[in-house]
Amino acid sequence: MTTLTVHNIDDEIKDHLEINAIQHNCSINEEVCRILKQALFSTENQKN
């Protein structure tokens, strides 16, 4: 696994990530990974 650090995240985005993580019963890190996977794979599926 690779570690990815993201700087300068707006407070509003962080707040929404926290809310989503709570709703999905997971950590913020897990929520970010879920969102990235969803965005990347749904984009690939739309191209094919």
HELIX and SHEET records of a PDB file:
HELIX    1   1 ASP A   11  GLN A   23  1                                  13    
HELIX    2   2 ILE A   28  LYS A   47  1                                  20    
END                                                                             
